[in-house]
Amino acid sequence: MGIAGPVQSPTFTLVNEHAVLQRGLVLYHVDLYRLGDRAEVLDLGLAELLGAPHAVCAVEWGERAQEVAPAEHLRLDLAVTGARRRRLRFRAGGPRHAELLAALREELGAAA
C-alpha cells in the first residue's frame, strides 16, 4: 500500500492507524486477540472502522468480529502447515470482493 516504515501487530494497543497519503486511504490494523467477549468488540467501534469508505481494515482474530463485519469483505485465513510453510485461504463476501479476489488469482497465476 506504500506505507513507509514497519507495520507491527497492535496486540496491546488493539488498533494501529497508518496513513497512505498518496492514495488518500488509511490502513487500520486491528488485533482482537486480547478481547474476551462480544461487548469488548462492540465497544472498540470496529463497525465504524470496517465501514469507513476511506479505509482498508486488516483484522487479526477476525472471527471475534463476525457479527460486525460488513457484507462486502475479503477474508484471509492463515494456517501454519510446517516450520516454514503457511497456507492462505481467501474468501470473498459480496460481488465487489469476489471481483477483487478473481483479479488477485489472475495476477498470481500470471506471476507463476
N, CA, C and O atoms as a Tinker XYZ file with bonds, in Angstrom:
   448  protein
     1  N      0.810000   -1.203000    0.000000    73     2
     2  CA     0.000000    0.000000    0.000000    64     1     3
     3  C      0.851000    1.263000    0.000000    63     2     4     5
     4  O      0.316000    2.371000   -0.048000    81     3
     5  N      2.150000    1.107000    0.053000    73     3     6
     6  CA     3.018000    2.267000    0.048000    64     5     7
     7  C      3.245000    2.885000    1.411000    63     6     8     9
     8  O      3.598000    4.060000    1.509000    81     7
     9  N      3.049000    2.116000    2.456000    73     7    10
    10  CA     3.252000    2.621000    3.813000    64     9    11
    11  C      4.741000    2.603000    4.124000    63    10    12    13
    12  O      5.408000    1.581000    3.961000    81    11
    13  N      5.256000    3.742000    4.572000    73    11    14
    14  CA     6.664000    3.825000    4.942000    64    13    15
    15  C      6.831000    3.331000    6.374000    63    14    16    17
    16  O      6.061000    3.709000    7.257000    81    15
    17  N      7.808000    2.511000    6.597000    73    15    18
    18  CA     8.082000    2.026000    7.945000    64    17    19
    19  C      7.387000    0.709000    8.227000    63    18    20    21
    20  O      6.598000    0.219000    7.419000    81    19
    21  N      7.691000    0.142000    9.391000    73    19    22
    22  CA     7.142000   -1.170000    9.736000    64    21    23
    23  C      5.655000   -1.104000   10.096000    63    22    24    25
    24  O      5.168000   -0.107000   10.629000    81    23
    25  N      4.964000   -2.177000    9.793000    73    23    26
    26  CA     3.570000   -2.349000   10.193000    64    25    27
    27  C      3.572000   -3.508000   11.177000    63    26    28    29
    28  O      3.683000   -4.671000   10.789000    81    27
    29  N      3.448000   -3.173000   12.457000    73    27    30
    30  CA     3.537000   -4.187000   13.506000    64    29    31
    31  C      2.154000   -4.499000   14.057000    63    30    32    33
    32  O      1.240000   -3.676000   13.996000    81    31
    33  N      2.022000   -5.694000   14.591000    73    31    34
    34  CA     0.755000   -6.107000   15.181000    64    33    35
    35  C      0.414000   -5.222000   16.374000    63    34    36    37
    36  O      1.264000   -4.980000   17.230000    81    35
    37  N     -0.831000   -4.736000   16.435000    73    35    38
    38  CA    -1.246000   -3.864000   17.544000    64    37    39
    39  C     -1.771000   -4.649000   18.739000    63    38    40    41
    40  O     -2.842000   -4.334000   19.258000    81    39
    41  N     -1.045000   -5.652000   19.179000    73    39    42
    42  CA    -1.508000   -6.554000   20.229000    64    41    43
    43  C     -1.958000   -5.818000   21.485000    63    42    44    45
    44  O     -2.999000   -6.157000   22.048000    81    43
    45  N     -1.213000   -4.834000   21.934000    73    43    46
    46  CA    -1.558000   -4.157000   23.178000    64    45    47
    47  C     -2.362000   -2.883000   22.963000    63    46    48    49
    48  O     -3.114000   -2.473000   23.847000    81    47
    49  N     -2.216000   -2.249000   21.796000    73    47    50
    50  CA    -2.974000   -1.033000   21.523000    64    49    51
    51  C     -4.313000   -1.343000   20.862000    63    50    52    53
    52  O     -5.184000   -0.475000   20.818000    81    51
    53  N     -4.496000   -2.534000   20.356000    73    51    54
    54  CA    -5.689000   -3.042000   19.676000    64    53    55
    55  C     -5.847000   -2.527000   18.252000    63    54    56    57
    56  O     -6.198000   -3.300000   17.360000    81    55
    57  N     -5.596000   -1.234000   18.014000    73    55    58
    58  CA    -5.747000   -0.677000   16.660000    64    57    59
    59  C     -4.566000    0.231000   16.360000    63    58    60    61
    60  O     -4.261000    1.140000   17.132000    81    59
    61  N     -3.904000   -0.015000   15.243000    73    59    62
    62  CA    -2.886000    0.895000   14.724000    64    61    63
    63  C     -3.423000    1.515000   13.449000    63    62    64    65
    64  O     -4.064000    0.843000   12.641000    81    63
    65  N     -3.161000    2.794000   13.276000    73    63    66
    66  CA    -3.613000    3.515000   12.090000    64    65    67
    67  C     -2.393000    3.948000   11.287000    63    66    68    69
    68  O     -1.449000    4.520000   11.832000    81    67
    69  N     -2.424000    3.669000    9.988000    73    67    70
    70  CA    -1.319000    4.026000    9.098000    64    69    71
    71  C     -1.892000    4.806000    7.920000    63    70    72    73
    72  O     -2.758000    4.302000    7.205000    81    71
    73  N     -1.421000    6.016000    7.717000    73    71    74
    74  CA    -1.887000    6.832000    6.603000    64    73    75
    75  C     -1.191000    6.416000    5.319000    63    74    76    77
    76  O      0.012000    6.157000    5.305000    81    75
    77  N     -1.950000    6.358000    4.257000    73    75    78
    78  CA    -1.423000    6.098000    2.915000    64    77    79
    79  C     -1.726000    7.368000    2.124000    63    78    80    81
    80  O     -2.719000    7.436000    1.400000    81    79
    81  N     -0.876000    8.358000    2.267000    73    79    82
    82  CA    -1.172000    9.700000    1.789000    64    81    83
    83  C     -1.373000    9.782000    0.283000    63    82    84    85
    84  O     -2.272000   10.486000   -0.177000    81    83
    85  N     -0.563000    9.085000   -0.487000    73    83    86
    86  CA    -0.668000    9.210000   -1.932000    64    85    87
    87  C     -1.968000    8.627000   -2.485000    63    86    88    89
    88  O     -2.334000    8.912000   -3.626000    81    87
    89  N     -2.657000    7.830000   -1.706000    73    87    90
    90  CA    -3.924000    7.245000   -2.155000    64    89    91
    91  C     -5.119000    7.784000   -1.381000    63    90    92    93
    92  O     -6.257000    7.439000   -1.699000    81    91
    93  N     -4.893000    8.612000   -0.386000    73    91    94
    94  CA    -5.973000    9.148000    0.414000    64    93    95
    95  C     -6.668000    8.097000    1.264000    63    94    96    97
    96  O     -7.844000    8.242000    1.600000    81    95
    97  N     -5.946000    7.041000    1.613000    73    95    98
    98  CA    -6.511000    5.943000    2.395000    64    97    99
    99  C     -5.864000    5.867000    3.769000    63    98   100   101
   100  O     -4.834000    6.485000    4.038000    81    99
   101  N     -6.501000    5.095000    4.617000    73    99   102
   102  CA    -5.951000    4.765000    5.922000    64   101   103
   103  C     -6.008000    3.251000    6.059000    63   102   104   105
   104  O     -6.999000    2.617000    5.696000    81   103
   105  N     -4.926000    2.680000    6.590000    73   103   106
   106  CA    -4.933000    1.260000    6.945000    64   105   107
   107  C     -5.158000    1.181000    8.443000    63   106   108   109
   108  O     -4.371000    1.709000    9.229000    81   107
   109  N     -6.244000    0.513000    8.834000    73   107   110
   110  CA    -6.486000    0.210000   10.240000    64   109   111
   111  C     -6.080000   -1.238000   10.452000    63   110   112   113
   112  O     -6.678000   -2.145000    9.874000    81   111
   113  N     -5.077000   -1.457000   11.269000    73   111   114
   114  CA    -4.603000   -2.806000   11.591000    64   113   115
   115  C     -5.096000   -3.099000   13.000000    63   114   116   117
   116  O     -4.678000   -2.463000   13.967000    81   115
   117  N     -5.994000   -4.075000   13.096000    73   115   118
   118  CA    -6.699000   -4.367000   14.343000    64   117   119
   119  C     -6.312000   -5.762000   14.818000    63   118   120   121
   120  O     -6.226000   -6.694000   14.017000    81   119
   121  N     -6.080000   -5.904000   16.109000    73   119   122
   122  CA    -5.793000   -7.217000   16.690000    64   121   123
   123  C     -6.793000   -7.453000   17.825000    63   122   124   125
   124  O     -6.769000   -6.751000   18.836000    81   123
   125  N     -7.669000   -8.442000   17.651000    73   123   126
   126  CA    -8.727000   -8.719000   18.624000    64   125   127
   127  C     -8.362000   -9.832000   19.597000    63   126   128   129
   128  O     -9.209000  -10.273000   20.373000    81   127
   129  N     -7.122000  -10.289000   19.568000    73   127   130
   130  CA    -6.713000  -11.424000   20.392000    64   129   131
   131  C     -7.005000  -11.201000   21.877000    63   130   132   133
   132  O     -7.468000  -12.118000   22.555000    81   131
   133  N     -6.746000  -10.016000   22.385000    73   131   134
   134  CA    -6.883000   -9.747000   23.826000    64   133   135
   135  C     -8.314000   -9.481000   24.264000    63   134   136   137
   136  O     -8.583000   -9.386000   25.462000    81   135
   137  N     -9.244000   -9.358000   23.311000    73   135   138
   138  CA   -10.629000   -9.082000   23.687000    64   137   139
   139  C    -11.329000  -10.373000   24.062000    63   138   140   141
   140  O    -11.214000  -11.384000   23.368000    81   139
   141  N    -12.052000  -10.328000   25.163000    73   139   142
   142  CA   -12.640000  -11.550000   25.705000    64   141   143
   143  C    -14.075000  -11.811000   25.328000    63   142   144   145
   144  O    -14.502000  -12.965000   25.319000    81   143
   145  N    -14.846000  -10.765000   25.013000    73   143   146
   146  CA   -16.258000  -11.027000   24.730000    64   145   147
   147  C    -16.806000  -10.048000   23.703000    63   146   148   149
   148  O    -16.132000   -9.108000   23.283000    81   147
   149  N    -18.039000  -10.297000   23.315000    73   147   150
   150  CA   -18.720000   -9.524000   22.284000    64   149   151
   151  C    -18.786000   -8.036000   22.640000    63   150   152   153
   152  O    -18.595000   -7.184000   21.772000    81   151
   153  N    -19.052000   -7.724000   23.895000    73   151   154
   154  CA   -19.179000   -6.333000   24.325000    64   153   155
   155  C    -17.885000   -5.553000   24.093000    63   154   156   157
   156  O    -17.923000   -4.392000   23.687000    81   155
   157  N    -16.753000   -6.183000   24.346000    73   155   158
   158  CA   -15.470000   -5.506000   24.133000    64   157   159
   159  C    -15.250000   -5.205000   22.657000    63   158   160   161
   160  O    -14.728000   -4.146000   22.309000    81   159
   161  N    -15.641000   -6.126000   21.791000    73   159   162
   162  CA   -15.518000   -5.901000   20.344000    64   161   163
   163  C    -16.407000   -4.740000   19.933000    63   162   164   165
   164  O    -15.979000   -3.871000   19.173000    81   163
   165  N    -17.632000   -4.714000   20.424000    73   163   166
   166  CA   -18.556000   -3.629000   20.084000    64   165   167
   167  C    -18.072000   -2.295000   20.633000    63   166   168   169
   168  O    -18.199000   -1.273000   19.958000    81   167
   169  N    -17.518000   -2.283000   21.845000    73   167   170
   170  CA   -17.009000   -1.050000   22.454000    64   169   171
   171  C    -15.814000   -0.474000   21.703000    63   170   172   173
   172  O    -15.547000    0.725000   21.782000    81   171
   173  N    -15.109000   -1.310000   20.989000    73   171   174
   174  CA   -13.933000   -0.854000   20.242000    64   173   175
   175  C    -14.322000    0.062000   19.086000    63   174   176   177
   176  O    -13.483000    0.826000   18.607000    81   175
   177  N    -15.569000    0.006000   18.626000    73   175   178
   178  CA   -16.001000    0.822000   17.497000    64   177   179
   179  C    -15.593000    0.229000   16.165000    63   178   180   181
   180  O    -15.454000    0.944000   15.172000    81   179
   181  N    -15.405000   -1.063000   16.146000    73   179   182
   182  CA   -14.926000   -1.737000   14.943000    64   181   183
   183  C    -15.888000   -1.596000   13.765000    63   182   184   185
   184  O    -15.444000   -1.501000   12.621000    81   183
   185  N    -17.177000   -1.581000   14.021000    73   183   186
   186  CA   -18.155000   -1.461000   12.928000    64   185   187
   187  C    -17.918000   -0.181000   12.133000    63   186   188   189
   188  O    -18.039000   -0.181000   10.908000    81   187
   189  N    -17.581000    0.909000   12.821000    73   187   190
   190  CA   -17.321000    2.179000   12.135000    64   189   191
   191  C    -16.040000    2.106000   11.306000    63   190   192   193
   192  O    -15.985000    2.641000   10.199000    81   191
   193  N    -15.018000    1.448000   11.837000    73   191   194
   194  CA   -13.769000    1.312000   11.074000    64   193   195
   195  C    -13.987000    0.462000    9.833000    63   194   196   197
   196  O    -13.513000    0.800000    8.748000    81   195
   197  N    -14.710000   -0.646000    9.997000    73   195   198
   198  CA   -14.934000   -1.557000    8.880000    64   197   199
   199  C    -15.785000   -0.932000    7.794000    63   198   200   201
   200  O    -15.684000   -1.314000    6.628000    81   199
   201  N    -16.624000    0.026000    8.161000    73   199   202
   202  CA   -17.495000    0.656000    7.181000    64   201   203
   203  C    -16.951000    1.941000    6.602000    63   202   204   205
   204  O    -17.617000    2.574000    5.783000    81   203
   205  N    -15.761000    2.343000    7.003000    73   203   206
   206  CA   -15.197000    3.614000    6.534000    64   205   207
   207  C    -14.802000    3.516000    5.063000    63   206   208   209
   208  O    -14.021000    2.638000    4.695000    81   207
   209  N    -15.325000    4.397000    4.218000    73   207   210
   210  CA   -15.042000    4.313000    2.771000    64   209   211
   211  C    -13.602000    4.652000    2.403000    63   210   212   213
   212  O    -13.144000    4.282000    1.322000    81   211
   213  N    -12.889000    5.338000    3.268000    73   211   214
   214  CA   -11.512000    5.765000    3.001000    64   213   215
   215  C    -10.485000    4.805000    3.606000    63   214   216   217
   216  O     -9.299000    5.129000    3.670000    81   215
   217  N    -10.933000    3.625000    4.051000    73   215   218
   218  CA   -10.043000    2.777000    4.835000    64   217   219
   219  C     -9.971000    1.353000    4.322000    63   218   220   221
   220  O    -10.898000    0.831000    3.702000    81   219
   221  N     -8.832000    0.750000    4.607000    73   219   222
   222  CA    -8.642000   -0.687000    4.474000    64   221   223
   223  C     -8.425000   -1.185000    5.897000    63   222   224   225
   224  O     -7.599000   -0.640000    6.629000    81   223
   225  N     -9.163000   -2.214000    6.288000    73   223   226
   226  CA    -9.045000   -2.745000    7.644000    64   225   227
   227  C     -8.507000   -4.167000    7.579000    63   226   228   229
   228  O     -9.067000   -5.029000    6.900000    81   227
   229  N     -7.420000   -4.396000    8.291000    73   227   230
   230  CA    -6.863000   -5.739000    8.438000    64   229   231
   231  C     -7.102000   -6.136000    9.890000    63   230   232   233
   232  O     -6.617000   -5.475000   10.809000    81   231
   233  N     -7.851000   -7.217000   10.092000    73   231   234
   234  CA    -8.267000   -7.612000   11.437000    64   233   235
   235  C     -7.705000   -8.986000   11.761000    63   234   236   237
   236  O     -8.053000   -9.978000   11.121000    81   235
   237  N     -6.832000   -9.036000   12.759000    73   235   238
   238  CA    -6.348000  -10.317000   13.266000    64   237   239
   239  C     -7.376000  -10.855000   14.252000    63   238   240   241
   240  O     -7.981000  -10.090000   15.003000    81   239
   241  N     -7.571000  -12.156000   14.251000    73   239   242
   242  CA    -8.582000  -12.807000   15.076000    64   241   243
   243  C     -9.965000  -12.288000   14.695000    63   242   244   245
   244  O    -10.808000  -12.034000   15.555000    81   243
   245  N    -10.178000  -12.136000   13.397000    73   243   246
   246  CA   -11.413000  -11.581000   12.867000    64   245   247
   247  C    -12.662000  -12.381000   13.185000    63   246   248   249
   248  O    -13.765000  -11.835000   13.151000    81   247
   249  N    -12.513000  -13.662000   13.494000    73   247   250
   250  CA   -13.694000  -14.459000   13.838000    64   249   251
   251  C    -14.402000  -13.902000   15.069000    63   250   252   253
   252  O    -15.573000  -14.204000   15.298000    81   251
   253  N    -13.713000  -13.102000   15.852000    73   251   254
   254  CA   -14.319000  -12.484000   17.039000    64   253   255
   255  C    -15.184000  -11.281000   16.687000    63   254   256   257
   256  O    -15.867000  -10.730000   17.550000    81   255
   257  N    -15.157000  -10.876000   15.426000    73   255   258
   258  CA   -15.925000   -9.708000   14.992000    64   257   259
   259  C    -16.881000  -10.031000   13.855000    63   258   260   261
   260  O    -17.295000   -9.131000   13.124000    81   259
   261  N    -17.233000  -11.280000   13.697000    73   259   262
   262  CA   -18.067000  -11.671000   12.565000    64   261   263
   263  C    -19.388000  -10.916000   12.512000    63   262   264   265
   264  O    -19.866000  -10.583000   11.427000    81   263
   265  N    -19.979000  -10.643000   13.660000    73   263   266
   266  CA   -21.294000  -10.009000   13.637000    64   265   267
   267  C    -21.248000   -8.541000   13.231000    63   266   268   269
   268  O    -22.283000   -7.979000   12.873000    81   267
   269  N    -20.084000   -7.905000   13.276000    73   267   270
   270  CA   -19.988000   -6.513000   12.830000    64   269   271
   271  C    -19.317000   -6.390000   11.465000    63   270   272   273
   272  O    -19.174000   -5.284000   10.943000    81   271
   273  N    -18.909000   -7.504000   10.890000    73   271   274
   274  CA   -18.264000   -7.470000    9.576000    64   273   275
   275  C    -19.290000   -7.078000    8.508000    63   274   276   277
   276  O    -20.413000   -7.582000    8.511000    81   275
   277  N    -18.908000   -6.187000    7.603000    73   275   278
   278  CA   -19.834000   -5.815000    6.534000    64   277   279
   279  C    -20.015000   -6.973000    5.550000    63   278   280   281
   280  O    -19.176000   -7.870000    5.472000    81   279
   281  N    -21.103000   -6.941000    4.812000    73   279   282
   282  CA   -21.354000   -7.987000    3.811000    64   281   283
   283  C    -20.231000   -8.013000    2.778000    63   282   284   285
   284  O    -19.827000   -9.081000    2.317000    81   283
   285  N    -19.735000   -6.840000    2.421000    73   283   286
   286  CA   -18.616000   -6.732000    1.475000    64   285   287
   287  C    -17.311000   -6.795000    2.257000    63   286   288   289
   288  O    -16.985000   -5.875000    3.007000    81   287
   289  N    -16.567000   -7.881000    2.079000    73   287   290
   290  CA   -15.285000   -8.021000    2.767000    64   289   291
   291  C    -14.459000   -9.102000    2.083000    63   290   292   293
   292  O    -14.975000   -9.892000    1.292000    81   291
   293  N    -13.203000   -9.123000    2.394000    73   291   294
   294  CA   -12.303000  -10.179000    1.937000    64   293   295
   295  C    -11.683000  -10.796000    3.174000    63   294   296   297
   296  O    -11.043000  -10.109000    3.970000    81   295
   297  N    -11.876000  -12.086000    3.329000    73   295   298
   298  CA   -11.342000  -12.787000    4.499000    64   297   299
   299  C    -10.134000  -13.606000    4.078000    63   298   300   301
   300  O    -10.147000  -14.275000    3.044000    81   299
   301  N     -9.097000  -13.543000    4.890000    73   299   302
   302  CA    -7.883000  -14.310000    4.674000    64   301   303
   303  C     -7.640000  -15.153000    5.913000    63   302   304   305
   304  O     -7.466000  -14.617000    7.007000    81   303
   305  N     -7.629000  -16.457000    5.748000    73   303   306
   306  CA    -7.297000  -17.367000    6.847000    64   305   307
   307  C     -5.879000  -17.856000    6.616000    63   306   308   309
   308  O     -5.533000  -18.291000    5.517000    81   307
   309  N     -5.068000  -17.784000    7.647000    73   307   310
   310  CA    -3.668000  -18.186000    7.593000    64   309   311
   311  C     -3.488000  -19.387000    8.507000    63   310   312   313
   312  O     -3.851000  -19.338000    9.683000    81   311
   313  N     -2.935000  -20.455000    7.976000    73   311   314
   314  CA    -2.696000  -21.661000    8.772000    64   313   315
   315  C     -1.223000  -22.046000    8.671000    63   314   316   317
   316  O     -0.628000  -21.999000    7.595000    81   315
   317  N     -0.656000  -22.421000    9.793000    73   315   318
   318  CA     0.722000  -22.905000    9.826000    64   317   319
   319  C      0.689000  -24.377000    9.430000    63   318   320   321
   320  O      0.002000  -25.183000   10.057000    81   319
   321  N      1.435000  -24.719000    8.386000    73   319   322
   322  CA     1.460000  -26.104000    7.896000    64   321   323
   323  C      2.825000  -26.748000    8.048000    63   322   324   325
   324  O      3.003000  -27.910000    7.684000    81   323
   325  N      3.785000  -26.019000    8.573000    73   323   326
   326  CA     5.130000  -26.530000    8.783000    64   325   327
   327  C      5.997000  -25.436000    9.366000    63   326   328   329
   328  O      5.548000  -24.302000    9.536000    81   327
   329  N      7.233000  -25.771000    9.671000    73   327   330
   330  CA     8.134000  -24.816000   10.294000    64   329   331
   331  C      8.303000  -23.548000    9.453000    63   330   332   333
   332  O      8.438000  -22.453000   10.000000    81   331
   333  N      8.297000  -23.692000    8.147000    73   331   334
   334  CA     8.468000  -22.547000    7.257000    64   333   335
   335  C      7.390000  -22.496000    6.182000    63   334   336   337
   336  O      7.589000  -21.928000    5.108000    81   335
   337  N      6.252000  -23.095000    6.486000    73   335   338
   338  CA     5.177000  -23.150000    5.484000    64   337   339
   339  C      3.879000  -22.611000    6.067000    63   338   340   341
   340  O      3.558000  -22.826000    7.236000    81   339
   341  N      3.142000  -21.901000    5.212000    73   339   342
   342  CA     1.842000  -21.356000    5.578000    64   341   343
   343  C      0.868000  -21.628000    4.438000    63   342   344   345
   344  O      1.250000  -21.684000    3.269000    81   343
   345  N     -0.387000  -21.794000    4.805000    73   343   346
   346  CA    -1.434000  -21.939000    3.793000    64   345   347
   347  C     -2.361000  -20.732000    3.930000    63   346   348   349
   348  O     -2.823000  -20.409000    5.024000    81   347
   349  N     -2.622000  -20.081000    2.815000    73   347   350
   350  CA    -3.533000  -18.942000    2.787000    64   349   351
   351  C     -4.833000  -19.364000    2.119000    63   350   352   353
   352  O     -4.825000  -20.035000    1.087000    81   351
   353  N     -5.944000  -18.966000    2.717000    73   351   354
   354  CA    -7.251000  -19.233000    2.123000    64   353   355
   355  C     -8.012000  -17.913000    2.085000    63   354   356   357
   356  O     -8.242000  -17.283000    3.118000    81   355
   357  N     -8.396000  -17.508000    0.888000    73   355   358
   358  CA    -9.128000  -16.265000    0.700000    64   357   359
   359  C    -10.595000  -16.579000    0.462000    63   358   360   361
   360  O    -10.935000  -17.520000   -0.256000    81   359
   361  N    -11.468000  -15.771000    1.080000    73   359   362
   362  CA   -12.901000  -15.902000    0.855000    64   361   363
   363  C    -13.491000  -14.504000    0.680000    63   362   364   365
   364  O    -13.241000  -13.598000    1.475000    81   363
   365  N    -14.273000  -14.359000   -0.376000    73   363   366
   366  CA   -14.876000  -13.062000   -0.667000    64   365   367
   367  C    -16.301000  -13.021000   -0.156000    63   366   368   369
   368  O    -17.058000  -13.980000   -0.307000    81   367
   369  N    -16.654000  -11.907000    0.447000    73   367   370
   370  CA   -18.025000  -11.631000    0.835000    64   369   371
   371  C    -18.537000  -10.506000   -0.047000    63   370   372   373
   372  O    -18.063000   -9.374000    0.056000    81   371
   373  N    -19.474000  -10.794000   -0.890000    73   371   374
   374  CA   -20.053000   -9.782000   -1.771000    64   373   375
   375  C    -19.397000   -9.743000   -3.134000    63   374   376   377
   376  O    -18.263000  -10.192000   -3.302000    81   375
   377  N    -20.125000   -9.198000   -4.119000    73   375   378
   378  CA   -19.647000   -9.209000   -5.514000    64   377   379
   379  C    -18.388000   -8.383000   -5.765000    63   378   380   381
   380  O    -17.539000   -8.786000   -6.560000    81   379
   381  N    -18.252000   -7.231000   -5.099000    73   379   382
   382  CA   -17.059000   -6.408000   -5.332000    64   381   383
   383  C    -15.797000   -7.145000   -4.911000    63   382   384   385
   384  O    -14.793000   -7.121000   -5.623000    81   383
   385  N    -15.845000   -7.796000   -3.763000    73   383   386
   386  CA   -14.663000   -8.514000   -3.290000    64   385   387
   387  C    -14.456000   -9.824000   -4.040000    63   386   388   389
   388  O    -13.329000  -10.313000   -4.121000    81   387
   389  N    -15.507000  -10.391000   -4.581000    73   387   390
   390  CA   -15.349000  -11.561000   -5.454000    64   389   391
   391  C    -14.565000  -11.160000   -6.707000    63   390   392   393
   392  O    -13.723000  -11.918000   -7.187000    81   391
   393  N    -14.846000   -9.972000   -7.230000    73   391   394
   394  CA   -14.099000   -9.466000   -8.390000    64   393   395
   395  C    -12.633000   -9.214000   -8.026000    63   394   396   397
   396  O    -11.731000   -9.563000   -8.787000    81   395
   397  N    -12.403000   -8.609000   -6.864000    73   395   398
   398  CA   -11.029000   -8.363000   -6.421000    64   397   399
   399  C    -10.265000   -9.672000   -6.238000    63   398   400   401
   400  O     -9.092000   -9.767000   -6.597000    81   399
   401  N    -10.928000  -10.670000   -5.683000    73   399   402
   402  CA   -10.289000  -11.967000   -5.480000    64   401   403
   403  C     -9.990000  -12.648000   -6.811000    63   402   404   405
   404  O     -8.937000  -13.267000   -6.964000    81   403
   405  N    -10.892000  -12.542000   -7.767000    73   403   406
   406  CA   -10.651000  -13.110000   -9.101000    64   405   407
   407  C     -9.457000  -12.422000   -9.763000    63   406   408   409
   408  O     -8.641000  -13.079000  -10.410000    81   407
   409  N     -9.355000  -11.109000   -9.603000    73   407   410
   410  CA    -8.212000  -10.375000  -10.169000    64   409   411
   411  C     -6.911000  -10.789000   -9.493000    63   410   412   413
   412  O     -5.881000  -10.916000  -10.156000    81   411
   413  N     -6.948000  -10.999000   -8.185000    73   411   414
   414  CA    -5.760000  -11.463000   -7.466000    64   413   415
   415  C     -5.332000  -12.838000   -7.958000    63   414   416   417
   416  O     -4.148000  -13.076000   -8.196000    81   415
   417  N     -6.291000  -13.741000   -8.108000    73   415   418
   418  CA    -5.965000  -15.080000   -8.613000    64   417   419
   419  C     -5.362000  -15.014000  -10.015000    63   418   420   421
   420  O     -4.417000  -15.737000  -10.329000    81   419
   421  N     -5.916000  -14.144000  -10.847000    73   419   422
   422  CA    -5.379000  -13.994000  -12.199000    64   421   423
   423  C     -3.949000  -13.457000  -12.148000    63   422   424   425
   424  O     -3.070000  -13.944000  -12.859000    81   423
   425  N     -3.727000  -12.470000  -11.318000    73   423   426
   426  CA    -2.392000  -11.892000  -11.174000    64   425   427
   427  C     -1.390000  -12.922000  -10.669000    63   426   428   429
   428  O     -0.276000  -13.017000  -11.185000    81   427
   429  N     -1.786000  -13.688000   -9.664000    73   427   430
   430  CA    -0.899000  -14.728000   -9.122000    64   429   431
   431  C     -0.638000  -15.812000  -10.158000    63   430   432   433
   432  O      0.475000  -16.332000  -10.244000    81   431
   433  N     -1.643000  -16.156000  -10.939000    73   431   434
   434  CA    -1.456000  -17.154000  -11.991000    64   433   435
   435  C     -0.496000  -16.672000  -13.069000    63   434   436   437
   436  O      0.298000  -17.451000  -13.597000    81   435
   437  N     -0.570000  -15.396000  -13.391000    73   435   438
   438  CA     0.326000  -14.822000  -14.397000    64   437   439
   439  C      1.749000  -14.747000  -13.885000    63   438   440   441
   440  O      2.694000  -14.812000  -14.671000    81   439
   441  N      1.917000  -14.610000  -12.574000    73   439   442
   442  CA     3.256000  -14.500000  -11.994000    64   441   443
   443  C      3.927000  -15.856000  -11.851000    63   442   444   445
   444  O      5.148000  -15.932000  -11.714000    81   443
   445  N      3.140000  -16.930000  -11.882000    73   443   446
   446  CA     3.703000  -18.269000  -11.669000    64   445   447
   447  C      4.439000  -18.796000  -12.872000    63   446   448
   448  O      4.963000  -19.909000  -12.836000    81   447
